[in-house]
Amino acid sequence: MSVGLQRLREEPDAIRKGAIDKREDPALVDAALAADARRRELQGEADGLRAERNTASKSIGETIKGGAKPDGPEVAALRARSTEIGARLAALEAELATIEAQVEDLLLRIPNPAEPDVPVGGEEANVTIRTWGEQLGRVQPVDGEVGADARGGGETWERKPHWDVAEALDIIDLPRGAKITGSGFPVYKGAGAALQRALISWFLDVHTRENGFTEIWPPVLINQASARGTGQIPDKEDQMYVVTRDDLYLVPTAEVPVTNLHRDEILEPATLPIHYVAYTPCFRREAGAAGKDTRGILRVHQFDKVEMVLLERPEVSQQALEWMTGRAEDLLQRLGLAYRVLLMSTGEMGFVQSRKYDLEVWAPGVERWLEVSSCSNFGDYQARRMAIRYRAEKGGKAELVHTLNGSGLALARTVAAIIETYQQPDGSILVPEVLGPYLGLERIEART
């Protein structure tokens, strides 16, 4: 279950509107309500039959004690009645099991309603909350500083898209990646591979040493229960790579295995908040769909990402979302990359989120904003699926936690933005200062 039967019964109009706002089928709400009503009806009938069967069984014993023969007609009639009730009950229980499975399936397909202040609509309804840094132009003065925009006269040079720079420096090999696996599986070489490793290590170090996260190194294969728990199925099963022989999935994001660490658990007082951070490669089948963004590494099927996962008390989860978003912003600021923060609309935020911020970094070589982080609050939606609960005090009632996650940060678009922001007129790339100790280079140049 996801939205919860109690909420569905008490707020059907709000749940229905939430589905419409997210461009999902509101008829599922009515179907779930009808199935739930039938389930309760069947449950009442089954309870009545069980009571009747118990009475019949008790009557058999009492009749025998009263002097009736065990094989006599009076007892035989009572036994026949008990058998008849048992047969009716078995059929009813089978129907009840079917309708209960139907209710559960319908609830899984009803989206999490957005928070009331989330804008309704599609991409046009997204709201820019704030921006940071200078949105550089493609044309730059030859004698200008790195990242300086072209203003005034003098000689200029033009930034190239990251794929041209990377090919010239021999740090990303797309053709050989396609040969090995297929389109959307890049190979990073030399300083390109080192840049990937440096970013991942730096992200993890900042989150663990400065932000108080506990690092997790999870499996990159998940089972159906884990995928269902975070909402990947039944909503996004077509976007995941499936290991059919073993009925497993390659992770689309570290959110899935990490959030499932506490599935079917009751967390004791003082356990919350829980802040995890994890690196995994991520696999998504939909990348580069319909020929969109097929050049370079803007849309790939395999990419690397460091993910933040939070388990919080409900009353502080919104504040936690703002804090987590700030941790992702801090990384972009320290990398010197201009970015903006968007509050995503209902049609853009996804099936399971109640509130979502996207962080988009400016890539001057392609003159586009690139999403490098999504920071989301799911409320108790995922926790209900995974039965993750907590006790506010010892011996208290177990309540659902709130789950949150955010990219901190995602590659490869961060790499694309670094290449395009820090490229130089001679084709080299300056290394962001914070990465120097990790990369062991101040500049990435063509190998001789």
Secondary structure as UniProt FT lines:
FT   HELIX           5..10
FT   HELIX           12..21
FT   TURN            22..23
FT   HELIX           27..65
FT   TURN            66..67
FT   TURN            70..71
FT   HELIX           73..108
FT   TURN            116..117
FT   HELIX           123..125
FT   STRAND          127..132
FT   STRAND          139..141
FT   TURN            142..143
FT   TURN            146..147
FT   STRAND          156..158
FT   HELIX           162..169
FT   STRAND          172..173
FT   HELIX           174..180
FT   TURN            183..184
FT   STRAND          187..188
FT   HELIX           191..205
FT   HELIX           206..210
FT   STRAND          214..216
FT   STRAND          221..222
FT   HELIX           224..230
FT   TURN            233..235
FT   HELIX           237..239
FT   STRAND          242..243
FT   TURN            244..247
FT   STRAND          248..250
FT   HELIX           255..259
FT   HELIX           260..262
FT   TURN            263..264
FT   STRAND          265..267
FT   TURN            269..270
FT   STRAND          274..283
FT   TURN            285..288
FT   HELIX           289..291
FT   TURN            292..293
FT   TURN            296..297
FT   STRAND          302..312
FT   HELIX           314..316
FT   HELIX           317..335
FT   STRAND          339..343
FT   TURN            346..348
FT   STRAND          355..363
FT   TURN            364..367
FT   STRAND          368..377
FT   TURN            379..380
FT   HELIX           381..386
FT   STRAND          388..391
FT   TURN            394..395
FT   STRAND          398..400
FT   STRAND          402..410
FT   TURN            411..412
FT   HELIX           413..422
FT   TURN            425..426
FT   STRAND          429..430
FT   HELIX           433..435
FT   HELIX           436..439
FT   STRAND          443..444
//
